[in-house]
Amino acid sequence: MGTMTGTGTENRFDELSKRVDFGFEQIDGRFEQVDKRFDRFEASVAGRFGEVNHRFDRVEADIRELRAEMHRGFEGLDQRFERVDADIGRLRSETKAGFDSLQQLMIRVCAGTIGSIVAGVVVLFLSHS
């Protein structure tokens, strides 16, 4: 059994086919616009990443420079610490010498005081006898 179609049906199919083709052409045009927008966006993002990379390069260079300055500063500290250690050693020896002389002076004063007391007691006994 064959299908019977009229000329009106063929016209409808042709019209539907034209509309579908037109719709796909519209979608293709929109995809082209979207592709162009994505291309612009991609170029913009790539440019931004280039700027970010440049900034990171500058930060890394600044950090390297800071490290070098710190190393130079610490090299001078070694000499300063040696000088401070020598100064502290000299101060300790001077302080020890000062305390030693003070101790000798106190011994002499105490010995003189005790000698004077003993001499006074001896004179006191001899004068009463």
MMTF fields as JSON, N, C-alpha, C and O atoms, coordinates in Angstrom:
{
  "mmtfVersion": "1.0.0",
  "mmtfProducer": "UNKNOWN",
  "numBonds": 515,
  "numAtoms": 516,
  "numGroups": 129,
  "numChains": 1,
  "numModels": 1,
  "chainsPerModel": [1],
  "groupsPerChain": [129],
  "chainIdList": ["A"],
  "bondAtomList": [4, 2, 8, 6, 12, 10, 16, 14, 20, 18, 24, 22, 28, 26, 32, 30, 36, 34, 40, 38, 44, 42, 48, 46, 52, 50, 56, 54, 60, 58, 64, 62, 68, 66, 72, 70, 76, 74, 80, 78, 84, 82, 88, 86, 92, 90, 96, 94, 100, 98, 104, 102, 108, 106, 112, 110, 116, 114, 120, 118, 124, 122, 128, 126, 132, 130, 136, 134, 140, 138, 144, 142, 148, 146, 152, 150, 156, 154, 160, 158, 164, 162, 168, 166, 172, 170, 176, 174, 180, 178, 184, 182, 188, 186, 192, 190, 196, 194, 200, 198, 204, 202, 208, 206, 212, 210, 216, 214, 220, 218, 224, 222, 228, 226, 232, 230, 236, 234, 240, 238, 244, 242, 248, 246, 252, 250, 256, 254, 260, 258, 264, 262, 268, 266, 272, 270, 276, 274, 280, 278, 284, 282, 288, 286, 292, 290, 296, 294, 300, 298, 304, 302, 308, 306, 312, 310, 316, 314, 320, 318, 324, 322, 328, 326, 332, 330, 336, 334, 340, 338, 344, 342, 348, 346, 352, 350, 356, 354, 360, 358, 364, 362, 368, 366, 372, 370, 376, 374, 380, 378, 384, 382, 388, 386, 392, 390, 396, 394, 400, 398, 404, 402, 408, 406, 412, 410, 416, 414, 420, 418, 424, 422, 428, 426, 432, 430, 436, 434, 440, 438, 444, 442, 448, 446, 452, 450, 456, 454, 460, 458, 464, 462, 468, 466, 472, 470, 476, 474, 480, 478, 484, 482, 488, 486, 492, 490, 496, 494, 500, 498, 504, 502, 508, 506, 512, 510],
  "bondOrderList": [1, 1, 1, 1, 1, 1, 1, 1, 1, 1, 1, 1, 1, 1, 1, 1, 1, 1, 1, 1, 1, 1, 1, 1, 1, 1, 1, 1, 1, 1, 1, 1, 1, 1, 1, 1, 1, 1, 1, 1, 1, 1, 1, 1, 1, 1, 1, 1, 1, 1, 1, 1, 1, 1, 1, 1, 1, 1, 1, 1, 1, 1, 1, 1, 1, 1, 1, 1, 1, 1, 1, 1, 1, 1, 1, 1, 1, 1, 1, 1, 1, 1, 1, 1, 1, 1, 1, 1, 1, 1, 1, 1, 1, 1, 1, 1, 1, 1, 1, 1, 1, 1, 1, 1, 1, 1, 1, 1, 1, 1, 1, 1, 1, 1, 1, 1, 1, 1, 1, 1, 1, 1, 1, 1, 1, 1, 1, 1],
  "groupList": [{"groupName": "MET", "atomNameList": ["N", "CA", "C", "O"], "elementList": ["N", "C", "C", "O"], "formalChargeList": [0, 0, 0, 0], "bondAtomList": [1, 0, 2, 1, 3, 2], "bondOrderList": [1, 1, 2], "singleLetterCode": "M", "chemCompType": "L-PEPTIDE LINKING"}, {"groupName": "GLY", "atomNameList": ["N", "CA", "C", "O"], "elementList": ["N", "C", "C", "O"], "formalChargeList": [0, 0, 0, 0], "bondAtomList": [1, 0, 2, 1, 3, 2], "bondOrderList": [1, 1, 2], "singleLetterCode": "G", "chemCompType": "PEPTIDE LINKING"}, {"groupName": "THR", "atomNameList": ["N", "CA", "C", "O"], "elementList": ["N", "C", "C", "O"], "formalChargeList": [0, 0, 0, 0], "bondAtomList": [1, 0, 2, 1, 3, 2], "bondOrderList": [1, 1, 2], "singleLetterCode": "T", "chemCompType": "L-PEPTIDE LINKING"}, {"groupName": "GLU", "atomNameList": ["N", "CA", "C", "O"], "elementList": ["N", "C", "C", "O"], "formalChargeList": [0, 0, 0, 0], "bondAtomList": [1, 0, 2, 1, 3, 2], "bondOrderList": [1, 1, 2], "singleLetterCode": "E", "chemCompType": "L-PEPTIDE LINKING"}, {"groupName": "ASN", "atomNameList": ["N", "CA", "C", "O"], "elementList": ["N", "C", "C", "O"], "formalChargeList": [0, 0, 0, 0], "bondAtomList": [1, 0, 2, 1, 3, 2], "bondOrderList": [1, 1, 2], "singleLetterCode": "N", "chemCompType": "L-PEPTIDE LINKING"}, {"groupName": "ARG", "atomNameList": ["N", "CA", "C", "O"], "elementList": ["N", "C", "C", "O"], "formalChargeList": [0, 0, 0, 0], "bondAtomList": [1, 0, 2, 1, 3, 2], "bondOrderList": [1, 1, 2], "singleLetterCode": "R", "chemCompType": "L-PEPTIDE LINKING"}, {"groupName": "PHE", "atomNameList": ["N", "CA", "C", "O"], "elementList": ["N", "C", "C", "O"], "formalChargeList": [0, 0, 0, 0], "bondAtomList": [1, 0, 2, 1, 3, 2], "bondOrderList": [1, 1, 2], "singleLetterCode": "F", "chemCompType": "L-PEPTIDE LINKING"}, {"groupName": "ASP", "atomNameList": ["N", "CA", "C", "O"], "elementList": ["N", "C", "C", "O"], "formalChargeList": [0, 0, 0, 0], "bondAtomList": [1, 0, 2, 1, 3, 2], "bondOrderList": [1, 1, 2], "singleLetterCode": "D", "chemCompType": "L-PEPTIDE LINKING"}, {"groupName": "LEU", "atomNameList": ["N", "CA", "C", "O"], "elementList": ["N", "C", "C", "O"], "formalChargeList": [0, 0, 0, 0], "bondAtomList": [1, 0, 2, 1, 3, 2], "bondOrderList": [1, 1, 2], "singleLetterCode": "L", "chemCompType": "L-PEPTIDE LINKING"}, {"groupName": "SER", "atomNameList": ["N", "CA", "C", "O"], "elementList": ["N", "C", "C", "O"], "formalChargeList": [0, 0, 0, 0], "bondAtomList": [1, 0, 2, 1, 3, 2], "bondOrderList": [1, 1, 2], "singleLetterCode": "S", "chemCompType": "L-PEPTIDE LINKING"}, {"groupName": "LYS", "atomNameList": ["N", "CA", "C", "O"], "elementList": ["N", "C", "C", "O"], "formalChargeList": [0, 0, 0, 0], "bondAtomList": [1, 0, 2, 1, 3, 2], "bondOrderList": [1, 1, 2], "singleLetterCode": "K", "chemCompType": "L-PEPTIDE LINKING"}, {"groupName": "VAL", "atomNameList": ["N", "CA", "C", "O"], "elementList": ["N", "C", "C", "O"], "formalChargeList": [0, 0, 0, 0], "bondAtomList": [1, 0, 2, 1, 3, 2], "bondOrderList": [1, 1, 2], "singleLetterCode": "V", "chemCompType": "L-PEPTIDE LINKING"}, {"groupName": "GLN", "atomNameList": ["N", "CA", "C", "O"], "elementList": ["N", "C", "C", "O"], "formalChargeList": [0, 0, 0, 0], "bondAtomList": [1, 0, 2, 1, 3, 2], "bondOrderList": [1, 1, 2], "singleLetterCode": "Q", "chemCompType": "L-PEPTIDE LINKING"}, {"groupName": "ILE", "atomNameList": ["N", "CA", "C", "O"], "elementList": ["N", "C", "C", "O"], "formalChargeList": [0, 0, 0, 0], "bondAtomList": [1, 0, 2, 1, 3, 2], "bondOrderList": [1, 1, 2], "singleLetterCode": "I", "chemCompType": "L-PEPTIDE LINKING"}, {"groupName": "ALA", "atomNameList": ["N", "CA", "C", "O"], "elementList": ["N", "C", "C", "O"], "formalChargeList": [0, 0, 0, 0], "bondAtomList": [1, 0, 2, 1, 3, 2], "bondOrderList": [1, 1, 2], "singleLetterCode": "A", "chemCompType": "L-PEPTIDE LINKING"}, {"groupName": "HIS", "atomNameList": ["N", "CA", "C", "O"], "elementList": ["N", "C", "C", "O"], "formalChargeList": [0, 0, 0, 0], "bondAtomList": [1, 0, 2, 1, 3, 2], "bondOrderList": [1, 1, 2], "singleLetterCode": "H", "chemCompType": "L-PEPTIDE LINKING"}, {"groupName": "CYS", "atomNameList": ["N", "CA", "C", "O"], "elementList": ["N", "C", "C", "O"], "formalChargeList": [0, 0, 0, 0], "bondAtomList": [1, 0, 2, 1, 3, 2], "bondOrderList": [1, 1, 2], "singleLetterCode": "C", "chemCompType": "L-PEPTIDE LINKING"}],
  "groupTypeList": [0, 1, 2, 0, 2, 1, 2, 1, 2, 3, 4, 5, 6, 7, 3, 8, 9, 10, 5, 11, 7, 6, 1, 6, 3, 12, 13, 7, 1, 5, 6, 3, 12, 11, 7, 10, 5, 6, 7, 5, 6, 3, 14, 9, 11, 14, 1, 5, 6, 1, 3, 11, 4, 15, 5, 6, 7, 5, 11, 3, 14, 7, 13, 5, 3, 8, 5, 14, 3, 0, 15, 5, 1, 6, 3, 1, 8, 7, 12, 5, 6, 3, 5, 11, 7, 14, 7, 13, 1, 5, 8, 5, 9, 3, 2, 10, 14, 1, 6, 7, 9, 8, 12, 12, 8, 0, 13, 5, 11, 16, 14, 1, 2, 13, 1, 9, 13, 11, 14, 1, 11, 11, 11, 8, 6, 8, 9, 15, 9],
  "groupIdList": [1, 2, 3, 4, 5, 6, 7, 8, 9, 10, 11, 12, 13, 14, 15, 16, 17, 18, 19, 20, 21, 22, 23, 24, 25, 26, 27, 28, 29, 30, 31, 32, 33, 34, 35, 36, 37, 38, 39, 40, 41, 42, 43, 44, 45, 46, 47, 48, 49, 50, 51, 52, 53, 54, 55, 56, 57, 58, 59, 60, 61, 62, 63, 64, 65, 66, 67, 68, 69, 70, 71, 72, 73, 74, 75, 76, 77, 78, 79, 80, 81, 82, 83, 84, 85, 86, 87, 88, 89, 90, 91, 92, 93, 94, 95, 96, 97, 98, 99, 100, 101, 102, 103, 104, 105, 106, 107, 108, 109, 110, 111, 112, 113, 114, 115, 116, 117, 118, 119, 120, 121, 122, 123, 124, 125, 126, 127, 128, 129],
  "secStructList": [7, 7, 7, 7, 7, 7, 2, 2, 2, 2, 2, 2, 2, 2, 2, 2, 2, 2, 2, 2, 2, 2, 2, 2, 2, 2, 2, 2, 2, 2, 2, 2, 2, 2, 2, 2, 2, 2, 2, 2, 2, 2, 2, 2, 2, 2, 2, 2, 2, 2, 2, 2, 2, 2, 2, 2, 2, 2, 2, 2, 2, 2, 2, 2, 2, 2, 2, 2, 2, 2, 2, 2, 2, 2, 2, 2, 2, 2, 2, 2, 2, 2, 2, 2, 2, 2, 2, 2, 2, 2, 2, 2, 2, 2, 2, 2, 2, 2, 2, 2, 2, 2, 2, 2, 2, 2, 2, 2, 2, 2, 2, 2, 2, 2, 2, 2, 2, 2, 2, 2, 2, 2, 2, 2, 2, 2, 2, 2, 7],
  "xCoordList": [0.813, 0.0, 0.859, 1.78, 0.6, 1.384, 0.775, -0.419, 1.573, 1.108, 0.695, 1.354, -0.344, -0.826, -0.529, -0.94, 0.164, 0.473, -0.008, 0.015, -0.426, -0.901, 0.167, 1.196, -0.077, 0.89, 1.003, 2.042, 0.004, 0.058, 1.031, 1.691, 1.119, 2.034, 3.484, 4.329, 3.766, 5.12, 5.52, 6.654, 4.599, 4.881, 5.17, 6.025, 4.444, 4.667, 6.048, 6.757, 6.428, 7.753, 8.849, 9.855, 8.643, 9.629, 9.735, 10.83, 8.597, 8.586, 9.25, 10.028, 8.934, 9.55, 11.05, 11.82, 11.461, 12.885, 13.593, 14.695, 12.963, 13.555, 13.666, 14.675, 12.638, 12.662, 13.758, 14.478, 13.871, 14.919, 16.288, 17.161, 16.489, 17.774, 18.056, 19.182, 17.039, 17.188, 17.547, 18.394, 16.898, 17.198, 18.635, 19.309, 19.12, 20.506, 21.485, 22.547, 21.122, 21.97, 22.057, 23.119, 20.908, 20.887, 21.779, 22.544, 21.665, 22.474, 23.95, 24.79, 24.273, 25.667, 26.207, 27.343, 25.382, 25.801, 26.043, 26.998, 25.19, 25.376, 26.627, 27.35, 26.886, 28.1, 29.343, 30.336, 29.281, 30.412, 30.632, 31.772, 29.541, 29.66, 30.246, 31.102, 29.766, 30.288, 31.763, 32.56, 32.136, 33.546, 34.403, 35.493, 33.905, 34.648, 34.812, 35.878, 33.719, 33.796, 34.789, 35.565, 34.761, 35.724, 37.153, 38.062, 37.357, 38.694, 39.166, 40.315, 38.266, 38.63, 38.911, 39.868, 38.062, 38.244, 39.572, 40.303, 39.877, 41.125, 42.329, 43.31, 42.246, 43.339, 43.483, 44.596, 42.361, 42.387, 43.007, 43.848, 42.583, 43.118, 44.607, 45.383, 45.011, 46.429, 47.24, 48.34, 46.695, 47.388, 47.495, 48.528, 46.438, 46.457, 47.469, 48.19, 47.53, 48.513, 49.929, 50.837, 50.115, 51.427, 51.794, 52.936, 50.825, 51.065, 51.367, 52.279, 50.601, 50.816, 52.2, 52.907, 52.59, 53.919, 55.002, 55.999, 54.802, 55.774, 55.874, 56.97, 54.733, 54.737, 55.423, 56.18, 55.167, 55.845, 57.356, 58.132, 57.766, 59.198, 59.802, 60.9, 59.069, 59.556, 59.635, 60.595, 58.63, 58.634, 59.801, 60.492, 60.024, 61.15, 62.471, 63.363, 62.616, 63.85, 64.024, 65.132, 62.935, 63.014, 63.425, 64.223, 62.89, 63.245, 64.716, 65.409, 65.196, 66.629, 67.505, 68.516, 67.117, 67.876, 67.862, 68.888, 66.718, 66.613, 67.496, 68.166, 67.499, 68.371, 69.828, 70.588, 70.221, 71.618, 71.974, 73.057, 71.081, 71.334, 71.453, 72.302, 70.609, 70.671, 71.996, 72.613, 72.427, 73.703, 74.859, 75.757, 74.825, 75.878, 75.849, 76.903, 74.672, 74.541, 75.049, 75.706, 74.754, 75.202, 76.702, 77.314, 77.308, 78.758, 79.447, 80.44, 78.959, 79.524, 79.263, 80.033, 78.173, 77.853, 78.878, 79.157, 79.443, 80.442, 81.614, 82.078, 82.087, 83.197, 82.763, 83.532, 81.548, 81.049, 80.93, 81.269, 80.447, 80.331, 81.694, 81.841, 82.694, 84.044, 84.542, 85.157, 84.283, 84.703, 83.959, 84.558, 82.667, 81.891, 82.41, 82.547, 82.702, 83.259, 84.578, 84.819, 85.435, 86.711, 86.478, 87.148, 85.523, 85.207, 84.686, 85.061, 83.841, 83.306, 84.42, 84.451, 85.327, 86.469, 87.325, 87.743, 87.588, 88.377, 87.64, 88.258, 86.34, 85.541, 85.565, 85.668, 85.472, 85.527, 86.869, 86.92, 87.945, 89.274, 89.465, 90.04, 88.989, 89.091, 88.245, 88.677, 87.054, 86.197, 86.828, 86.811, 87.387, 88.051, 89.23, 89.432, 90.007, 91.153, 90.668, 91.29, 89.583, 89.039, 88.572, 88.846, 87.861, 87.396, 88.569, 88.539, 89.596, 90.776, 91.455, 91.836, 91.611, 92.253, 91.365, 91.876, 90.053, 89.134, 89.223, 89.206, 89.316, 89.444, 90.74, 90.732, 91.854, 93.129, 93.043, 93.569, 92.373, 92.206, 91.391, 91.728, 90.311, 89.486, 90.267, 90.114, 91.1, 91.934, 92.899, 93.076, 93.526, 94.472, 93.765, 94.275, 92.562, 91.816, 91.414, 91.56, 90.905, 90.518, 91.727, 91.655, 92.827, 94.042, 94.519, 94.919, 94.487, 94.896, 93.974, 94.428, 92.669, 91.693, 91.914, 91.941, 92.072, 92.304, 93.625, 93.714, 94.652, 95.957, 95.822, 96.414, 95.038, 94.839, 94.085, 94.402, 93.096, 92.334, 93.246, 93.216, 94.043, 94.964, 95.976, 96.276, 96.5, 97.479, 96.805, 97.411, 95.554, 94.823, 94.584, 94.707, 94.245, 94.016, 95.326, 95.336, 96.421, 97.736, 98.119, 98.591, 97.933, 98.254, 97.361, 97.826, 96.098, 95.163, 95.608, 95.562, 96.037, 96.499, 97.803, 97.983, 98.669, 99.958, 99.754, 100.483, 98.834, 98.617, 97.917, 98.07, 97.18, 96.512, 97.397, 97.053, 98.415, 99.233, 100.308, 101.07],
  "yCoordList": [-1.168, 0.0, 1.234, 1.36, 2.037, 3.255, 4.393, 4.393, 5.325, 6.484, 7.539, 7.796, 8.096, 9.123, 10.48, 10.789, 11.238, 12.584, 13.576, 13.339, 14.651, 15.68, 16.725, 16.734, 17.598, 18.655, 19.621, 20.262, 19.74, 20.618, 20.111, 20.888, 18.779, 18.189, 18.428, 18.742, 18.281, 18.527, 19.987, 20.273, 20.879, 22.3, 22.534, 23.34, 21.818, 21.96, 21.435, 22.058, 20.281, 19.731, 20.667, 20.871, 21.233, 22.188, 23.404, 23.888, 23.883, 25.046, 24.704, 25.492, 23.525, 23.079, 22.923, 23.313, 22.359, 22.166, 23.521, 23.677, 24.5, 25.837, 26.476, 27.108, 26.312, 26.884, 26.236, 26.921, 24.909, 24.2, 24.662, 24.937, 24.752, 25.233, 26.657, 26.979, 27.499, 28.884, 28.918, 29.704, 28.064, 27.994, 27.581, 28.15, 26.576, 26.143, 27.235, 27.395, 27.988, 29.103, 30.156, 30.723, 30.405, 31.367, 30.876, 31.645, 29.589, 29.017, 29.066, 29.399, 28.731, 28.801, 30.223, 30.421, 31.206, 32.606, 32.961, 33.669, 32.476, 32.746, 32.065, 32.633, 30.827, 30.136, 30.89, 30.961, 31.456, 32.248, 33.465, 33.819, 34.106, 35.254, 34.818, 35.495, 33.667, 33.147, 32.81, 33.105, 32.195, 31.872, 33.133, 33.156, 34.194, 35.454, 36.024, 36.518, 35.944, 36.448, 35.637, 36.197, 34.307, 33.485, 33.792, 33.794, 34.048, 34.407, 35.706, 35.808, 36.712, 37.977, 37.747, 38.287, 36.937, 36.639, 35.926, 36.251, 34.961, 34.211, 35.14, 35.033, 36.048, 37.006, 37.912, 38.223, 38.326, 39.185, 38.447, 38.993, 37.203, 36.399, 36.16, 36.258, 35.846, 35.612, 36.873, 36.79, 38.038, 39.291, 39.517, 39.973, 39.202, 39.369, 38.435, 38.829, 37.197, 36.27, 36.742, 36.539, 37.362, 37.937, 39.009, 39.073, 39.858, 40.899, 40.271, 40.708, 39.245, 38.57, 37.934, 38.038, 37.281, 36.674, 37.74, 37.53, 38.873, 39.962, 40.443, 40.695, 40.567, 41.003, 39.979, 40.349, 38.691, 37.659, 37.709, 37.517, 37.964, 38.092, 39.245, 39.125, 40.371, 41.516, 41.176, 41.553, 40.464, 40.079, 39.148, 39.308, 38.182, 37.262, 38.008, 37.705, 38.973, 39.766, 40.568, 40.668, 41.14, 41.891, 40.984, 41.382, 39.777, 38.834, 38.451, 38.377, 38.209, 37.889, 39.044, 38.829, 40.26, 41.435, 41.566, 41.88, 41.328, 41.393, 40.347, 40.631, 39.141, 38.086, 38.501, 38.315, 39.062, 39.479, 40.562, 40.528, 41.514, 42.567, 41.983, 42.411, 41.014, 40.39, 39.659, 39.745, 38.944, 38.23, 39.215, 38.975, 40.327, 41.33, 41.895, 42.119, 42.126, 42.656, 41.684, 42.091, 40.396, 39.41, 39.176, 38.809, 39.38, 39.239, 40.252, 39.913, 41.459, 42.48, 42.179, 42.592, 41.457, 41.144, 40.214, 40.322, 39.305, 38.388, 39.16, 38.839, 40.17, 40.988, 41.766, 41.906, 42.267, 43.026, 42.137, 42.56, 40.889, 39.974, 39.645, 39.542, 39.479, 39.223, 40.399, 40.207, 41.611, 42.799, 42.908, 43.267, 42.603, 42.642, 41.584, 41.852, 40.381, 39.34, 39.784, 39.545, 40.431, 40.928, 42.009, 42.028, 42.908, 43.958, 43.361, 43.82, 42.361, 41.718, 41.008, 41.053, 40.359, 39.706, 40.722, 40.482, 41.863, 42.921, 43.46, 43.681, 43.669, 44.168, 43.188, 43.608, 41.901, 40.885, 40.923, 40.88, 41.002, 41.01, 42.287, 42.236, 43.435, 44.682, 44.615, 45.074, 44.048, 43.924, 42.997, 43.287, 41.877, 40.94, 41.611, 41.444, 42.366, 43.068, 44.083, 44.221, 44.786, 45.758, 45.083, 45.571, 43.954, 43.238, 42.651, 42.631, 42.178, 41.654, 42.749, 42.515, 43.939, 45.032, 45.491, 45.842, 45.493, 45.843, 44.817, 45.173, 43.558, 42.502, 42.678, 42.519, 43.004, 43.221, 44.425, 44.4, 45.477, 46.672, 46.348, 46.792, 45.57, 45.206, 44.35, 44.511, 43.444, 42.619, 43.506, 43.314, 44.476, 45.37, 46.213, 46.402, 46.721, 47.543, 46.704, 47.138, 45.494, 44.618, 44.236, 44.225, 43.925, 43.569, 44.761, 44.584, 45.953, 47.158, 47.417, 47.786, 47.221, 47.433, 46.413, 46.776, 45.152, 44.106, 44.363, 44.188, 44.779, 45.099, 46.25, 46.228, 47.27, 48.417, 47.995, 48.451, 47.134, 46.663, 45.856, 46.043, 44.975, 44.158, 45.057, 44.867, 46.041, 46.959, 47.751, 47.988, 48.164, 48.901, 48.047, 48.536, 46.78, 45.884, 45.656, 45.656, 45.462, 45.264, 46.502, 46.379, 47.68, 48.926, 49.043, 49.481, 48.663, 48.726, 47.798, 48.202, 46.57, 45.642, 46.138, 46.029, 46.659, 47.132, 48.403, 48.615, 49.2, 50.401, 50.087, 50.872, 49.017, 48.642, 47.786, 47.551, 47.345, 46.485, 47.18, 46.552],
  "zCoordList": [0.0, 0.0, 0.0, 0.808, -0.795, -0.923, -0.141, 0.159, 0.173, 0.932, -0.052, -1.059, 0.255, -0.647, -0.029, 1.089, -0.761, -0.283, -1.304, -2.511, -0.796, -1.701, -1.932, -1.257, -2.877, -3.162, -2.01, -1.849, -1.232, -0.052, 0.978, 1.667, 1.079, 2.049, 1.634, 2.471, 0.355, -0.134, 0.107, 0.491, -0.118, 0.139, 1.627, 1.995, 2.449, 3.894, 4.28, 5.07, 3.715, 4.004, 3.518, 4.198, 2.336, 1.815, 2.727, 3.012, 3.174, 4.072, 5.404, 5.943, 5.922, 7.19, 7.025, 7.903, 5.912, 5.646, 5.565, 6.091, 4.907, 4.808, 6.193, 6.51, 7.009, 8.355, 9.215, 9.942, 9.119, 9.882, 9.418, 10.241, 8.087, 7.565, 8.036, 8.413, 8.012, 8.469, 9.965, 10.389, 10.745, 12.186, 12.429, 13.288, 11.667, 11.827, 11.396, 11.998, 10.349, 9.923, 11.032, 11.289, 11.686, 12.796, 13.941, 14.522, 14.252, 15.342, 14.975, 15.812, 13.709, 13.262, 13.417, 13.847, 13.063, 13.207, 14.667, 14.988, 15.541, 16.977, 17.51, 18.329, 17.038, 17.457, 17.003, 17.727, 15.787, 15.3, 16.195, 16.497, 16.62, 17.528, 18.866, 19.435, 19.361, 20.636, 20.483, 21.373, 19.366, 19.135, 19.115, 19.687, 18.451, 18.413, 19.819, 20.186, 20.605, 21.981, 22.808, 23.583, 22.639, 23.353, 22.922, 23.752, 21.645, 21.165, 21.811, 22.241, 21.879, 22.541, 24.023, 24.576, 24.657, 26.082, 26.312, 27.247, 25.464, 25.589, 25.425, 26.161, 24.456, 24.254, 25.477, 25.902, 26.029, 27.218, 28.403, 29.116, 28.602, 29.71, 29.52, 30.471, 28.287, 28.012, 28.315, 28.86, 27.962, 28.262, 29.758, 30.249, 30.483, 31.953, 32.588, 33.505, 32.107, 32.66, 32.366, 33.172, 31.227, 30.931, 31.939, 32.395, 32.289, 33.298, 34.652, 35.354, 35.02, 36.306, 36.333, 37.335, 35.25, 35.195, 35.343, 36.035, 34.694, 34.803, 36.255, 36.757, 36.919, 38.322, 39.212, 40.11, 38.976, 39.757, 39.533, 40.469, 38.302, 38.021, 38.824, 39.366, 38.894, 39.675, 41.156, 41.828, 41.672, 43.089, 43.376, 44.382, 42.504, 42.694, 42.666, 43.458, 41.775, 41.721, 43.004, 43.53, 43.509, 44.77, 45.922, 46.771, 45.958, 47.03, 46.928, 47.943, 45.717, 45.55, 46.025, 46.694, 45.681, 46.106, 47.634, 48.237, 48.251, 49.708, 50.369, 51.362, 49.821, 50.362, 50.275, 51.226, 49.143, 48.978, 49.995, 50.579, 50.21, 51.198, 52.601, 53.383, 52.92, 54.238, 54.428, 55.49, 53.4, 53.506, 53.706, 54.513, 52.96, 53.137, 54.549, 55.144, 55.088, 56.441, 57.484, 58.443, 57.311, 58.286, 58.216, 59.22, 57.05, 56.956, 57.863, 58.506, 57.93, 58.806, 60.273, 61.14, 60.556, 61.95, 62.574, 63.769, 61.797, 62.343, 62.942, 64.035, 62.231, 62.733, 63.965, 64.916, 63.953, 65.108, 66.324, 67.43, 66.144, 67.279, 67.859, 69.076, 66.999, 67.491, 68.316, 69.365, 67.852, 68.584, 69.916, 70.93, 69.922, 71.161, 72.131, 73.325, 71.623, 72.494, 73.112, 74.295, 72.32, 72.841, 73.898, 74.931, 73.636, 74.618, 75.912, 76.991, 75.833, 77.034, 77.797, 79.027, 77.087, 77.743, 78.478, 79.611, 77.837, 78.481, 79.711, 80.753, 79.599, 80.714, 81.882, 83.034, 81.604, 82.667, 83.384, 84.613, 82.628, 83.27, 84.09, 85.177, 83.583, 84.347, 85.622, 86.68, 85.523, 86.698, 87.723, 88.919, 87.256, 88.173, 88.858, 90.061, 88.099, 88.693, 89.733, 90.787, 89.459, 90.408, 91.691, 92.787, 91.557, 92.745, 93.533, 94.763, 92.837, 93.531, 94.35, 95.498, 93.773, 94.523, 95.678, 96.742, 95.488, 96.576, 97.704, 98.882, 97.333, 98.342, 99.135, 100.355, 98.468, 99.167, 100.1, 101.212, 99.634, 100.467, 101.711, 102.809, 101.544, 102.691, 103.688, 104.899, 103.183, 104.063, 104.846, 106.049, 104.176, 104.856, 105.919, 107.023, 105.556, 106.507, 107.716, 108.858, 107.454, 108.575, 109.423, 110.652, 108.762, 109.509, 110.333, 111.483, 109.782, 110.521, 111.698, 112.781, 111.484, 112.549, 113.662, 114.838, 113.303, 114.314, 115.038, 116.254, 114.287, 114.924, 115.894, 116.973, 115.515, 116.408, 117.66, 118.759, 117.504, 118.661, 119.589, 120.805, 119.027, 119.836, 120.535, 121.714, 119.799, 120.425, 121.538, 122.583, 121.323, 122.353, 123.582, 124.705, 123.392, 124.524, 125.278, 126.509, 124.559, 125.199, 125.987, 127.117, 125.437, 126.147, 127.375, 128.427, 127.267, 128.369, 129.493, 130.655, 129.197, 130.217, 130.853, 132.066, 130.07, 130.603, 131.446, 132.415, 131.113, 131.894, 133.228, 134.164, 133.366, 134.595, 135.451, 136.609, 135.005, 135.833, 136.541, 137.276]
}
